[in-house]
Structure formats: structure tokens, C-alpha cells
Amino acid sequence: MARRTWHMFTLLSIIFTVLSLVGDALTSSAAPWYENLPAVTMDYKVHIDPGKEDCYFQYVQPGATFYASYQVLKGGDGNCGFAVRHPNGQIVHPYEWRQSAEYADQSSTGGYYAVCIDNQFSRFAGKLVNLYLSVIRYDMWEKYAKEVEELDMNIKNFTNSIQFVERNINDILQYQYHSRARESRDFNLLLDNNAYVMRWSLVQIIAIAATGTLQVYFLRKLFEVKNNSSKTRI
């Protein structure tokens, strides 16, 4: 009886251990793979319908640097609302009706940030918006350095150089984003101006042709001589 009880206890322990491992695996796989990367940058072009507001959520690890910016490329008056909500629910960047804006948190407490683009003041015109998000974890380099130091390898200077390069790359990515956004906005402005010129040129051509046709018609009517002669009988 004691041996049977021992076997049952052993079997239940094995089942509990397997279920715990499976639960941990499922929990770890539920998180997106990119959340543990040292650096994540995303560049989107989104269309905001008139009178609508779209919000985008980005997870930021504790201690990471979070950066968000936007620029209106085309549509309406070229302005849009932009706000950032902290994971604790606080609005850290209040709404401003502008062409472009940015927000940076150098040392985040962690959690999901909400980045909202508001087009509620524009009732008829949609907006094409360029949205840029980046999450940089500079503390990961220190973690890598400690792991390497445990292997009796001193690469502190190399790690510092890597950190310096990483910061410069982040700055360059932000500069490239702003340059691409300005280029895209100028290109869309040129397309709109070209369409405006072509449209009104066509209207003016039609108006000139119609005016000329009417002038010719009325001039001919003005100088037209009607022959009303009748035969005279003797």
C-alpha cells in the first residue's frame, strides 16, 4: 500500500512539473519576440479618416528609451492632433494641433505606451501621417559586458564603443526619419499643386473655347442679313 502511494505521489509530481514547464513555455511564447531586443524602430505611414482618432500601443521595457514622433504628409490643412499616454494612464504629451511633434522618455518605467493621432477637428479631409516609434535598451549592453566579464574577458572599451555607436545610430535613424518625412511631404505637395494647375488649366481652356464659340455665333447673328424681298405683281 505504501509503495502504491509512493508511485502515485511520484506520478502526480511528474505531471505537475510537466504542466508547469508547458505553462511557462506558453507564457513566454505569448510575448512578442521583439520585446526583448536591444533596439526596435518602426516607421509607418497611416491614413486617418476625417473626424476619427487612431491609437497605437508600444510596449517599452523598464529603463528603456522610448521615442515617438509624427508628421502630416498630406490632407486638409496639413495639421493633426498628437498625444502620448503613459502606461500609468497619465497624458505625458497633451494634444496639440500641429504639422509635426515628438516625444521622448529617456528612462521609462515600463509598460504599454499609447500614441494617439487625432483628426476629429477635420470633418471632411483625411490625413496621411508618417509615424515613427523607437525603443532603445542601453542597459542591454551593460548586461552583455557583465556576461563577457564572467568569461574573464575585458572588453569594457569595446562595449563603450558599441554603446557610442548605438546612440549615434539611433540619432541617425531619427534624422533619416525626419528627412524622409519632409521629402514625402514635399513630394505630395508637388503632386497636389500639379493636379491643381492641370485641373484649372483644363477649366480655363474649356472656358476660353466656349467664350470664343459664343462670340463667333453672336457676331454671325449680328451681321446676318435676312432676304425678305417679295415679288411685285403688275
C-alpha positions as CSV (number, residue, x, y, z in Angstrom):
1,M,0.0,0.0,0.0
2,A,2.9,2.3,0.9
3,R,4.6,1.5,-2.4
4,R,1.4,2.3,-4.4
5,T,1.0,5.6,-2.6
6,W,4.6,6.5,-3.4
7,H,4.2,5.7,-7.0
8,M,1.0,7.8,-7.2
9,F,2.8,10.7,-5.5
10,T,5.7,10.4,-7.9
11,L,3.4,10.3,-10.9
12,L,1.5,13.4,-9.7
13,S,4.8,15.2,-9.1
14,I,5.9,14.5,-12.7
15,I,2.6,15.6,-14.1
16,F,2.7,18.8,-12.1
17,T,6.3,19.5,-13.3
18,V,5.4,18.9,-16.9
19,L,2.3,21.2,-16.7
20,S,4.4,23.9,-15.0
21,L,7.0,23.7,-17.8
22,V,4.3,23.8,-20.5
23,G,2.7,26.8,-18.8
24,D,6.0,28.7,-18.6
25,A,6.6,27.9,-22.3
26,L,3.2,29.2,-23.3
27,T,3.6,32.3,-21.2
28,S,7.0,33.1,-22.6
29,S,5.8,32.5,-26.2
30,A,2.8,34.7,-25.7
31,A,5.0,37.8,-25.6
32,P,6.2,39.2,-29.0
33,W,9.7,38.1,-29.9
34,Y,10.9,41.7,-30.5
35,E,10.1,42.9,-27.0
36,N,13.4,41.6,-25.7
37,L,15.6,43.1,-28.4
38,P,18.1,45.8,-27.5
39,A,16.6,48.2,-30.1
40,V,13.3,48.3,-32.0
41,T,12.4,51.0,-34.6
42,M,9.2,51.2,-36.6
43,D,8.2,53.6,-39.3
44,Y,4.6,53.7,-40.5
45,K,2.5,55.7,-43.0
46,V,-1.1,55.7,-41.8
47,H,-4.3,57.3,-43.1
48,I,-6.5,58.9,-40.5
49,D,-10.1,59.3,-41.7
50,P,-11.9,62.6,-41.1
51,G,-13.4,63.0,-37.7
52,K,-11.5,60.0,-36.4
53,E,-8.8,59.2,-33.9
54,D,-6.3,56.3,-34.1
55,C,-4.2,55.0,-31.2
56,Y,-1.2,52.7,-31.4
57,F,0.3,50.8,-28.5
58,Q,4.0,50.1,-28.0
59,Y,5.5,48.0,-25.2
60,V,8.6,49.5,-23.5
61,Q,10.9,47.6,-21.2
62,P,11.7,49.3,-17.8
63,G,14.7,51.5,-18.2
64,A,14.5,51.7,-22.0
65,T,14.4,54.9,-24.0
66,F,11.1,55.5,-25.8
67,Y,10.8,57.9,-28.7
68,A,7.7,58.8,-30.8
69,S,7.1,61.4,-33.5
70,Y,4.8,62.1,-36.3
71,Q,4.5,64.4,-39.4
72,V,1.4,65.1,-41.5
73,L,2.3,64.4,-45.2
74,K,-0.9,65.4,-46.9
75,G,-4.5,66.2,-46.5
76,G,-6.6,69.2,-45.3
77,D,-4.8,72.0,-43.6
78,G,-1.7,69.7,-43.0
79,N,-2.2,69.6,-39.2
80,C,-3.2,66.8,-36.9
81,G,-3.5,66.2,-33.1
82,F,-0.9,64.1,-31.3
83,A,-0.8,62.7,-27.8
84,V,1.1,60.2,-25.8
85,R,-0.3,58.3,-22.8
86,H,2.0,56.8,-20.2
87,P,1.4,53.2,-19.0
88,N,0.1,54.6,-15.7
89,G,-2.7,56.4,-17.6
90,Q,-1.2,59.9,-17.4
91,I,-1.1,62.0,-20.6
92,V,2.6,62.8,-20.8
93,H,2.3,64.7,-24.2
94,P,-1.0,66.6,-24.4
95,Y,-2.9,67.1,-27.6
96,E,-1.6,69.8,-30.0
97,W,-3.0,70.6,-33.4
98,R,0.3,70.8,-35.4
99,Q,2.0,69.6,-38.5
100,S,4.6,67.6,-36.6
101,A,5.6,66.8,-33.0
102,E,7.8,64.4,-31.0
103,Y,8.1,62.9,-27.5
104,A,11.0,61.1,-25.8
105,D,11.2,59.3,-22.4
106,Q,14.9,58.7,-21.6
107,S,14.2,56.2,-18.8
108,S,10.8,54.6,-18.9
109,T,9.2,52.8,-16.0
110,G,8.0,50.1,-18.5
111,G,4.6,49.1,-19.9
112,Y,2.5,49.9,-22.9
113,Y,2.5,53.4,-24.2
114,A,-0.4,54.7,-26.2
115,V,0.4,57.0,-29.1
116,C,-2.8,58.7,-30.5
117,I,-3.3,60.7,-33.7
118,D,-6.4,62.8,-33.7
119,N,-8.2,64.1,-36.8
120,Q,-11.5,65.0,-35.1
121,F,-11.3,68.7,-35.9
122,S,-11.2,67.9,-39.7
123,R,-14.7,66.8,-40.6
124,F,-14.1,66.3,-44.4
125,A,-10.4,65.8,-45.1
126,G,-8.5,62.6,-44.3
127,K,-4.8,62.9,-43.4
128,L,-1.7,60.8,-44.4
129,V,0.6,60.7,-41.4
130,N,4.1,59.4,-41.0
131,L,4.5,57.8,-37.6
132,Y,7.9,56.8,-36.1
133,L,8.5,54.8,-32.9
134,S,11.7,53.5,-31.4
135,V,12.6,51.6,-28.2
136,I,16.3,51.5,-27.2
137,R,17.6,49.5,-24.3
138,Y,21.0,50.8,-23.5
139,D,21.2,48.7,-20.3
140,M,21.4,45.6,-22.5
141,W,25.0,46.5,-23.4
142,E,25.9,46.5,-19.7
143,K,24.3,43.1,-19.3
144,Y,26.3,41.8,-22.2
145,A,29.5,43.3,-20.7
146,K,28.9,41.5,-17.4
147,E,28.3,38.2,-19.1
148,V,31.5,38.6,-21.0
149,E,33.4,39.6,-17.9
150,E,32.3,36.4,-16.3
151,L,34.4,34.7,-19.0
152,D,37.5,36.6,-17.9
153,M,37.4,38.8,-21.0
154,N,37.9,42.5,-20.5
155,I,36.2,44.4,-23.3
156,K,35.0,47.4,-21.5
157,N,36.4,49.8,-24.1
158,F,34.8,47.8,-26.8
159,T,31.5,47.8,-25.0
160,N,31.7,51.6,-24.6
161,S,32.4,52.0,-28.3
162,I,29.4,49.8,-29.1
163,Q,27.2,52.0,-26.9
164,F,28.5,55.1,-28.5
165,V,27.9,53.7,-32.0
166,E,24.4,52.5,-30.9
167,R,23.5,56.0,-29.7
168,N,24.8,57.6,-32.9
169,I,22.8,55.0,-35.0
170,N,19.7,55.9,-33.1
171,D,20.3,59.6,-33.8
172,I,20.9,58.9,-37.4
173,L,17.7,56.9,-37.7
174,Q,15.7,59.7,-36.2
175,Y,17.4,62.2,-38.6
176,Q,16.7,59.9,-41.6
177,Y,13.1,59.6,-40.5
178,H,12.6,63.4,-40.4
179,S,14.4,63.7,-43.8
180,R,12.1,61.1,-45.4
181,A,9.1,62.6,-43.8
182,R,10.0,66.1,-45.2
183,E,10.7,64.6,-48.6
184,S,7.5,62.7,-48.7
185,R,5.5,65.8,-47.6
186,D,7.2,68.0,-50.3
187,F,6.5,65.3,-53.0
188,N,2.8,65.1,-52.0
189,L,2.7,68.9,-52.1
190,L,4.1,68.9,-55.6
191,L,1.6,66.3,-56.7
192,D,-1.3,68.4,-55.2
193,N,0.0,71.6,-56.9
194,N,0.4,69.8,-60.2
195,A,-3.1,68.4,-60.0
196,Y,-4.4,71.9,-59.1
197,V,-2.7,73.6,-62.0
198,M,-3.8,70.9,-64.5
199,R,-7.4,71.0,-63.3
200,W,-7.7,74.8,-63.5
201,S,-5.8,74.9,-66.8
202,L,-8.3,72.5,-68.3
203,V,-11.2,74.5,-66.9
204,Q,-9.7,77.7,-68.4
205,I,-9.2,76.1,-71.8
206,I,-12.8,74.9,-71.8
207,A,-14.0,78.4,-70.7
208,I,-11.9,80.2,-73.4
209,A,-13.1,77.8,-76.1
210,A,-16.7,78.2,-75.1
211,T,-16.4,82.0,-74.9
212,G,-14.8,82.1,-78.4
213,T,-17.6,79.9,-79.8
214,L,-20.3,82.1,-78.3
215,Q,-18.6,85.3,-79.7
216,V,-18.4,83.9,-83.2
217,Y,-22.0,82.7,-83.0
218,F,-23.3,86.1,-81.8
219,L,-21.2,88.0,-84.4
220,R,-22.6,86.0,-87.2
221,K,-26.1,86.6,-85.9
222,L,-25.4,90.3,-85.7
223,F,-24.3,90.6,-89.3
224,E,-26.7,88.2,-90.7
225,V,-29.0,89.8,-93.5
226,K,-32.4,88.4,-93.9
227,N,-33.8,88.4,-97.5
228,N,-37.5,89.3,-97.2
229,S,-38.0,90.6,-100.9
230,S,-41.3,89.7,-102.4
231,K,-42.5,89.6,-106.0
232,T,-44.4,92.6,-107.2
233,R,-47.4,91.9,-109.4
234,I,-48.5,94.3,-112.2
